[in-house]
Amino acid sequence: MDEPEQSPFKLNRGRVLILALGVLVIIIALSTALGGINAYQALREANAEATSTAPATTQ
């Protein structure tokens, strides 16, 4: 009873897991490169401060 040879391109559980982990690493890397959550929070705080201290010069 010979086992059939697996194709090098056929997806099995191990390859799907490696693929999913690779996608997760790419998403984390892109998020870090774009500034992450800390930069977003700093941007929100700066925006709130800029809009709250705007001078009111209406006549």
C-alpha positions, 0 to 999 in steps of 0.5 A: 500500500503505497501512499500517493505523493503529495503535490508541492502546491497542494494545501494541507493543514500545516501549509494553511497554518503557515500561510495564515501566520504569514498573513498575520505577520504582514498585517502587524508589520504594515500596522507598525510601519503606518504608526500603530495605535499610539500614533492614532491616539496622539493624532486624536489628542492633538486634534481635540486640543487644536479644536478646543483652543481655537480662538473665537474671533467672531464680530 
